[in-house]
Structures are given as structure tokens and as C-alpha cells.
């Protein structure tokens, strides 16, 4: 039958203890349970709970077995939170803004049944419907009105069976909640993890099939070295320091036989940026973009934030379209993008202009999890990690034939947008 809450329980409000009570000391100290101790269908005593002298305690406010407690004044989201006292406490009382609901029928099954009724969505919605708004954050749940709300009461034997069934199911609900949380976390991470996996497959030669007619990475490497020597003889670039030989123990994973492990600077022209002196205002202008780490985000470049004049360009580091820029310092280390125009850039960025290689393939390599981790591990500094150009130049990358590079990029362009749609 439908009955009012007042037919099943009486109520007793807690007491807000004065500040002077808190400093008092006696041989018998009492813990104060407050609204913050009450959660969904349970309560918890905390190490930082308020402790007072027993001299100021009313015995009727001690926690007694089968009593149901709820916050009396609370933010709207906490309305309906309930806890059931499982044992008698001689050292804990309810504090202010806590309401004690004392069942008329002192029976464990009856008090448990009431706990589940009071914790139900139905009862929470009823409580929300009778709150009095007081300010922006707090609401007053009138205990007089709450006591007049209606709840369904079955026979005691059925109450017992209902409680037993709920307690049988609750562990499964808890397990489901944990599994659901893990699933939600997995779903949030899945698109990014999938992108990382695709990049890793790409640099391991597993994204597209190898084709013998496309040649080898060794052939491409030799072609690049010939071009570099031509540029050196022409005075276009300076002679480079020899790079250390690659040992077998350095190679981080297997790559196809037609591929080749090389050091980054061996496949192109690398440099570190600089910042023209601010003592010369004539270096600032609108002629060529000046890129800083903050201008690189998600593979894109903001070209309009800063720029140099033609005079400033002369003393700056300049790179042409198709150059890959990568941040080499700080918390954003590893961020990268490909330029689509001539730019200058500061000393917190390294650049590589690939020779006879696809810039988008090089970008895929240096933004892969493998390369970023390698960068961070090779970075010096304590509070602020930094990788200088000399070390950056020597980091290993896998080199496939140019035609295969282009097929890898095309396959990525086909697959990666699908990952974005999953976000």
C-alpha cells in the first residue's frame, strides 16, 4: 500500500556545534558525522572528521543501528543521498545539516528496504520537486514536506525478498559500472590509439605491400647522397659532418628487406631556427612569416601571428615549402607540421627539407610514437627537455623507396579521416 514517509519513520535533525566546542578537550572525544560523509546508499567516516568533547553531545544524536541518514541542506546534486547505520556508535554523532530517519519498526530488513526506497530515482525526483531554492548553489530540502511524500510498502516477507534480490544484484551492478568506465575510457582513447597504430604500421612497412619494381631504400639513399654532393660542390649547402654508422643494436624494430635504416639528416637538409635581434626593429615586418612553437598545432601552422622584413629574413633561418618543422624543446616537444610556403622560424624548432623523399612520409615518421619517444629519451635538460640539432640529426628513420612512400601517404589519407570520425 501507499503510505507517507512519516508513517514509517520519525526524524531528528543533527546539531551544528559551535566553534568553541571544537577546541575543547576531554577524556572522551566524539566524532561528528556531517553531510559530506554521506554518499549513494552508504556513508564513510573520514580521518579529518570534526572531533568534539562528549560534554557537548546529546545522547539522542548518537548513531544507532538501522537509522537512515541524509543531508538536510545540500546542493541539488546531493539530494537523495542516503546511508544506513549498520551498528550502534557510542563515539559518533550527527552534525548540522544531517537528518536522521528512525524507522518505527526496528527491523534490519525494513530499514534496508527503506534505504533502497529513499535511494530510488522515484524518491529523488520527489525530493527535487519540493526543494526551496536558496541562492545559486544551495537548496533547502524541507523535512516537513519530505515526511509527507508517499512511498510503496509491501508485506514484510516481500520486503525481505526484495532486499535479498537487490543485494544479490548490486555486486553485478558495481562490476558493470567498472566495466562501463573502462569501456568509456577505451572509447575515448580508441581514435588516438588507432591513429598511433596506423602510423606505427606505416613506418614498419605493414600498411601497404612492397613492390620489387619500385626499387629499394638503398637505391634511394644513394641517389640522395649524390644530390647532396652536387649541392655541396655548387656551394648551395655546406659540407656536413660524417654521421656515425648504424649498429644492429640501434635498430628498434624489423623493417622490410627493401627498406633501409638511415639517420634523419642523411635524407635531407636540416637546420635549427634562430631569432633575429629585437634590438633591430627594422627586422620586424610583413614579408616572411616567423614561426614559433605556439604556431604549430595538429599538423597545421598559423602563418599570420608574426613576420619578418626582407632585412630580417637575411639574418634569420629560412626554409622553403615542403620543409618539415618540429618543436625541439619543452612540453610541446615533438609537435610538427609541413610548411606550404617560405618561412623563418625560431631556435626552439628544428627543420628537415627532404631530398627525393615525400615530405608527408617524413612527417608521418617524426610524429609517430616511436620517434617522439626516441626524441624525449634523447633530450637533455631536467625541468625543460631539449634535443639539440646534433642529436636530432642522428635519430633513426626507416627509408622505403619513394613510390612506396607515396602509397603509404595515400593509404594514411584514406584511413586517418575515419579515425577522426570516431572522436
C-alpha positions as CSV (number, residue, x, y, z in Angstrom):
1,X,0.0,0.0,0.0
2,X,1.0,3.7,-0.4
3,X,1.9,5.3,2.9
4,X,3.6,8.6,3.8
5,X,7.2,8.7,5.0
6,X,6.0,9.9,8.4
7,X,4.1,6.6,8.7
8,X,7.4,4.7,8.6
9,X,10.0,6.9,10.3
10,X,10.4,9.7,12.7
11,X,13.0,12.3,12.1
12,X,15.7,14.0,14.1
13,X,17.9,16.9,12.9
14,X,21.5,17.0,13.7
15,X,23.2,19.8,15.7
16,X,25.6,22.3,14.4
17,X,28.3,22.6,17.0
18,X,29.8,25.9,17.9
19,X,33.4,26.7,17.2
20,X,34.4,26.8,20.9
21,X,33.2,23.2,21.2
22,X,35.9,22.1,18.7
23,X,38.8,23.3,20.8
24,X,37.6,21.7,24.0
25,X,39.4,18.6,25.2
26,X,38.2,15.8,27.5
27,X,39.0,12.1,28.1
28,X,36.1,11.1,25.9
29,X,36.1,12.7,22.4
30,X,33.3,12.3,19.9
31,X,33.3,12.3,16.1
32,X,30.8,14.4,14.2
33,X,29.3,12.9,11.0
34,X,28.3,15.7,8.5
35,X,26.7,15.8,5.1
36,X,30.0,15.3,3.3
37,X,30.2,11.8,5.0
38,X,27.0,10.6,3.2
39,X,27.1,9.1,-0.3
40,X,24.8,7.0,-2.5
41,X,23.5,4.2,-0.3
42,X,26.4,4.4,2.1
43,X,28.4,6.6,4.5
44,X,32.0,6.9,5.4
45,X,33.9,8.2,8.4
46,X,37.0,10.2,7.5
47,X,40.3,10.9,9.1
48,X,39.6,14.7,9.0
49,X,36.2,14.5,10.6
50,X,35.4,17.1,13.3
51,X,36.1,15.8,16.8
52,X,34.4,17.4,19.9
53,X,34.2,16.7,23.6
54,X,31.5,14.4,24.8
55,X,30.4,17.0,27.3
56,X,28.6,18.9,24.5
57,X,26.9,15.8,22.9
58,X,23.2,15.0,23.1
59,X,22.8,11.2,23.5
60,X,19.8,11.1,21.1
61,X,22.2,12.2,18.3
62,X,24.5,9.2,18.6
63,X,24.3,6.9,15.6
64,X,22.1,3.9,16.2
65,X,21.8,0.7,14.2
66,X,19.1,0.8,11.4
67,X,19.0,4.6,11.4
68,X,18.9,6.2,7.9
69,X,20.9,9.4,7.5
70,X,20.7,12.0,4.7
71,X,22.0,15.6,4.1
72,X,19.3,18.0,5.2
73,X,20.6,21.1,3.3
74,X,22.7,20.3,0.2
75,X,23.4,21.2,-3.4
76,X,20.8,19.8,-5.7
77,X,23.0,17.0,-7.0
78,X,23.3,15.6,-3.5
79,X,19.6,15.4,-2.8
80,X,18.5,11.8,-2.3
81,X,21.9,10.6,-0.9
82,X,21.3,8.2,1.9
83,X,23.2,6.0,4.3
84,X,22.1,3.3,6.7
85,X,23.8,2.8,10.0
86,X,24.9,-0.9,10.4
87,X,25.8,-0.8,14.1
88,X,25.5,1.3,17.3
89,X,28.1,4.1,17.6
90,X,28.9,5.4,21.1
91,X,31.6,7.7,19.7
92,X,29.9,9.3,16.7
93,X,27.0,11.9,16.5
94,X,25.3,13.6,13.5
95,X,26.2,17.2,12.9
96,X,24.3,20.1,11.4
97,X,22.6,19.7,8.1
98,X,22.1,16.0,8.6
99,X,18.7,14.4,9.1
100,X,18.2,11.1,10.9
101,X,15.3,8.9,9.8
102,X,14.4,6.5,12.6
103,X,12.3,3.5,11.5
104,X,9.2,2.9,13.6
105,X,9.7,-0.8,13.1
106,X,13.2,-1.8,14.3
107,X,14.0,-4.5,11.9
108,X,17.1,-4.8,9.7
109,X,15.2,-5.8,6.6
110,X,12.7,-3.0,7.0
111,X,15.4,-0.4,7.4
112,X,17.3,-1.8,4.3
113,X,14.1,-1.7,2.3
114,X,13.5,1.9,3.3
115,X,17.1,2.8,2.3
116,X,16.5,1.4,-1.2
117,X,13.2,3.2,-1.5
118,X,14.8,6.5,-0.3
119,X,17.7,6.0,-2.7
120,X,15.4,5.3,-5.7
121,X,15.1,7.6,-8.7
122,X,11.4,8.0,-7.8
123,X,12.1,9.3,-4.4
124,X,15.0,11.5,-5.5
125,X,12.7,13.1,-8.1
126,X,10.1,13.7,-5.4
127,X,12.6,15.4,-3.2
128,X,13.9,17.6,-6.1
129,X,10.3,18.6,-6.6
130,X,9.9,20.0,-3.1
131,X,13.2,21.9,-2.6
132,X,13.2,25.6,-1.8
133,X,15.8,27.4,-3.8
134,X,18.2,29.5,-1.6
135,X,20.9,31.2,-3.6
136,X,22.7,29.8,-6.7
137,X,24.4,26.8,-5.2
138,X,22.3,25.5,-2.2
139,X,18.8,24.2,-1.8
140,X,16.8,23.6,1.3
141,X,15.0,20.2,1.4
142,X,12.1,20.7,3.8
143,X,12.0,17.8,6.2
144,X,8.3,18.5,6.9
145,X,7.5,18.2,3.2
146,X,9.7,15.2,2.8
147,X,7.9,13.4,5.6
148,X,4.6,13.9,3.6
149,X,5.9,12.2,0.5
150,X,4.4,8.8,-0.4
151,X,6.3,5.5,-0.7
152,X,5.1,2.0,-1.5
153,X,5.2,-0.6,1.3
154,X,4.9,-4.4,0.6
155,X,4.5,-7.1,3.2
156,X,7.5,-7.7,5.4
157,X,8.2,-11.1,3.9
158,X,8.2,-9.5,0.4
159,X,10.4,-6.6,1.7
160,X,12.9,-9.3,2.8
161,X,12.9,-10.9,-0.6
162,X,13.2,-7.6,-2.4
163,X,16.2,-6.6,-0.3
164,X,17.8,-10.0,-0.8
165,X,17.4,-9.7,-4.6
166,X,18.8,-6.1,-4.6
167,X,21.8,-7.2,-2.6
168,X,22.3,-10.2,-5.0
169,X,22.3,-7.8,-8.0
170,X,24.3,-4.9,-6.5
171,X,27.8,-6.6,-6.9
172,X,26.9,-7.2,-10.6
173,X,26.0,-3.5,-11.0
174,X,29.3,-2.5,-9.4
175,X,31.1,-4.7,-11.7
176,X,29.1,-3.4,-14.7
177,X,29.9,0.2,-13.6
178,X,33.6,-0.6,-13.5
179,X,33.5,-2.3,-16.9
180,X,31.5,0.5,-18.3
181,X,34.0,3.1,-17.1
182,X,36.8,1.1,-18.7
183,X,34.8,0.9,-21.9
184,X,34.2,4.6,-21.9
185,X,37.9,5.3,-21.3
186,X,38.8,2.9,-24.1
187,X,36.3,4.6,-26.4
188,X,37.8,8.0,-25.7
189,X,41.3,6.7,-26.3
190,X,40.5,4.5,-29.2
191,X,40.7,7.1,-32.1
192,X,44.0,8.4,-30.9
193,X,45.4,4.9,-30.2
194,X,44.2,3.8,-33.6
195,X,46.0,6.8,-35.3
196,X,49.2,5.8,-33.4
197,X,48.8,2.2,-34.5
198,X,48.3,3.2,-38.2
199,X,51.4,5.4,-38.0
200,X,53.4,2.6,-36.5
201,X,52.2,0.1,-39.2
202,X,53.2,2.7,-41.8
203,X,56.8,3.1,-40.6
204,X,57.2,-0.7,-40.2
205,X,56.2,-1.4,-43.8
206,X,52.9,-3.1,-42.8
207,X,50.4,-0.6,-44.2
208,X,51.0,-1.3,-47.9
209,X,52.6,-4.2,-49.8
210,X,56.1,-3.9,-51.1
211,X,56.6,-4.0,-54.9
212,X,60.0,-5.1,-56.3
213,X,59.6,-2.9,-59.3
214,X,59.7,0.2,-57.1
215,X,63.3,-0.3,-56.2
216,X,64.8,-0.2,-52.7
217,X,65.5,2.2,-49.9
218,X,69.3,1.7,-50.5
219,X,68.9,2.9,-54.1
220,X,67.0,6.0,-53.0
221,X,69.6,6.7,-50.2
222,X,72.4,6.6,-52.7
223,X,70.6,8.9,-55.0
224,X,70.1,11.4,-52.2
225,X,73.8,11.3,-51.3
226,X,74.7,12.0,-54.9
227,X,72.4,15.0,-54.9
228,X,73.9,16.3,-51.6
229,X,77.4,16.1,-53.1
230,X,76.2,18.1,-56.1
231,X,74.7,20.8,-53.9
232,X,77.9,20.9,-51.8
233,X,80.1,21.4,-54.9
234,X,77.7,24.1,-56.2
235,X,78.1,25.9,-52.9
236,X,74.4,25.7,-52.2
237,X,74.9,23.8,-48.9
238,X,77.9,23.4,-46.6
239,X,79.8,20.2,-46.2
240,X,78.3,18.1,-43.5
241,X,80.0,16.2,-40.6
242,X,80.0,12.4,-41.2
243,X,77.2,10.6,-39.4
244,X,78.0,7.6,-37.2
245,X,77.5,4.2,-38.6
246,X,74.2,2.4,-37.6
247,X,74.8,-0.7,-35.5
248,X,72.4,-3.6,-35.3
249,X,71.6,-3.0,-31.7
250,X,70.3,0.5,-32.5
251,X,67.6,-0.7,-34.9
252,X,64.4,-0.6,-32.9
253,X,62.2,-3.0,-35.0
254,X,62.2,-5.1,-38.1
255,X,61.5,-3.4,-41.5
256,X,61.1,-4.9,-45.0
257,X,64.2,-6.1,-46.8
258,X,63.7,-3.4,-49.4
259,X,63.8,-0.7,-46.8
260,X,66.9,0.8,-45.1
261,X,67.6,2.3,-41.7
262,X,69.1,5.8,-42.1
263,X,69.8,8.8,-39.8
264,X,67.4,11.7,-40.2
265,X,69.8,14.3,-41.6
266,X,71.1,11.9,-44.3
267,X,67.9,12.2,-46.3
268,X,67.7,15.9,-46.4
269,X,68.8,19.3,-45.3
270,X,68.4,20.1,-41.6
271,X,68.8,23.3,-39.5
272,X,67.8,24.9,-36.3
273,X,66.0,28.2,-36.3
274,X,67.0,31.5,-34.7
275,X,65.5,34.8,-33.6
276,X,66.8,38.0,-35.1
277,X,67.8,40.6,-32.5
278,X,64.9,42.6,-31.2
279,X,67.4,45.5,-30.9
280,X,66.8,46.0,-34.6
281,X,63.2,46.9,-35.1
282,X,63.8,47.0,-38.8
283,X,64.0,43.2,-38.8
284,X,60.2,43.0,-38.0
285,X,57.9,43.4,-40.9
286,X,55.3,41.6,-43.1
287,X,57.4,39.9,-45.7
288,X,58.0,36.4,-44.4
289,X,56.2,34.5,-41.6
290,X,58.2,33.9,-38.4
291,X,57.1,30.6,-36.8
292,X,57.4,29.7,-33.1
293,X,56.2,26.5,-31.3
294,X,52.9,28.1,-30.5
295,X,52.2,28.5,-34.2
296,X,52.4,24.7,-34.7
297,X,49.3,22.7,-33.8
298,X,47.8,19.4,-35.0
299,X,49.9,19.4,-38.1
300,X,48.9,22.9,-39.1
301,X,50.8,26.2,-39.0
302,X,49.5,29.6,-38.1
303,X,51.4,31.9,-40.6
304,X,49.9,35.2,-39.6
305,X,51.0,35.7,-36.0
306,X,54.5,37.1,-36.6
307,X,56.6,38.1,-39.6
308,X,60.0,39.5,-40.5
309,X,61.0,42.1,-43.0
310,X,63.2,41.4,-46.0
311,X,66.1,42.7,-43.9
312,X,65.2,40.4,-41.0
313,X,65.0,37.4,-43.4
314,X,68.7,37.9,-44.2
315,X,69.8,37.2,-40.6
316,X,67.1,34.5,-40.0
317,X,66.9,30.8,-40.8
318,X,64.8,30.3,-43.8
319,X,63.1,27.2,-45.2
320,X,61.1,26.7,-48.3
321,X,57.7,25.0,-48.9
322,X,57.7,21.3,-48.2
323,X,60.0,21.6,-45.2
324,X,59.0,19.7,-42.0
325,X,59.3,21.7,-38.8
326,X,59.4,20.0,-35.4
327,X,59.5,21.6,-31.9
328,X,62.6,20.5,-30.1
329,X,62.1,21.9,-26.6
330,X,59.7,22.0,-23.7
331,X,56.3,20.4,-23.0
332,X,55.3,20.7,-26.7
333,X,58.4,18.8,-27.9
334,X,57.6,16.7,-30.9
335,X,54.9,18.9,-32.4
336,X,55.4,19.1,-36.2
337,X,54.0,20.4,-39.4
338,X,54.9,20.8,-43.1
339,X,55.3,24.3,-44.5
340,X,53.3,25.3,-47.6
341,X,55.4,28.5,-48.2
342,X,58.7,30.0,-47.4
343,X,59.0,30.8,-43.6
344,X,61.5,31.7,-40.9
345,X,61.5,30.0,-37.5
346,X,63.0,30.4,-34.0
347,X,65.6,28.3,-32.2
348,X,63.0,26.1,-30.5
349,X,62.3,24.4,-33.8
350,X,64.4,22.1,-36.0
351,X,63.7,21.6,-39.7
352,X,64.3,19.0,-42.4
353,X,63.8,19.5,-46.1
354,X,63.7,16.0,-47.6
355,X,65.6,15.3,-50.8
356,X,63.9,12.9,-53.2
357,X,61.5,11.9,-50.3
358,X,57.9,12.6,-49.7
359,X,57.5,15.3,-47.0
360,X,54.3,13.8,-45.8
361,X,56.0,10.5,-45.3
362,X,58.8,12.1,-43.3
363,X,56.1,14.0,-41.3
364,X,54.4,10.6,-40.5
365,X,57.7,9.2,-39.2
366,X,58.7,12.1,-37.0
367,X,55.2,12.3,-35.5
368,X,55.0,8.6,-34.8
369,X,55.0,7.3,-31.2
370,X,58.4,5.6,-31.9
371,X,60.1,8.8,-33.0
372,X,58.5,11.1,-30.3
373,X,59.5,8.6,-27.5
374,X,63.0,8.5,-29.0
375,X,63.2,12.3,-29.1
376,X,62.2,12.6,-25.5
377,X,64.6,9.9,-24.3
378,X,67.4,11.6,-26.2
379,X,66.5,15.0,-24.9
380,X,68.8,16.7,-22.4
381,X,67.7,19.0,-19.6
382,X,65.8,18.4,-16.4
383,X,62.8,20.7,-15.9
384,X,62.8,21.6,-19.6
385,X,63.6,18.8,-22.0
386,X,65.5,19.9,-25.1
387,X,67.0,18.0,-28.0
388,X,69.7,19.8,-30.0
389,X,70.1,19.5,-33.7
390,X,73.2,17.4,-33.5
391,X,71.3,14.6,-31.7
392,X,68.1,15.1,-33.7
393,X,70.1,14.6,-36.9
394,X,71.3,11.2,-35.7
395,X,67.8,9.7,-34.9
396,X,67.0,6.7,-36.9
397,X,64.2,6.6,-39.5
398,X,63.1,3.8,-41.9
399,X,63.5,4.6,-45.6
400,X,61.4,2.9,-48.2
401,X,61.5,3.6,-52.0
402,X,59.9,6.9,-53.0
403,X,57.0,5.2,-54.8
404,X,56.1,3.2,-51.6
405,X,56.4,6.4,-49.5
406,X,53.7,7.9,-51.7
407,X,51.5,4.8,-51.5
408,X,51.9,4.9,-47.7
409,X,50.8,8.5,-47.5
410,X,47.8,7.8,-49.8
411,X,46.7,4.9,-47.6
412,X,47.0,7.1,-44.5
413,X,45.0,9.8,-46.1
414,X,42.3,7.2,-46.7
415,X,42.3,5.7,-43.2
416,X,43.1,8.5,-40.8
417,X,39.9,10.6,-41.5
418,X,37.9,7.5,-40.4
419,X,39.7,7.7,-37.0
420,X,38.7,11.4,-36.7
421,X,35.1,10.5,-37.2
422,X,35.3,8.1,-34.2
423,X,36.2,11.0,-31.9
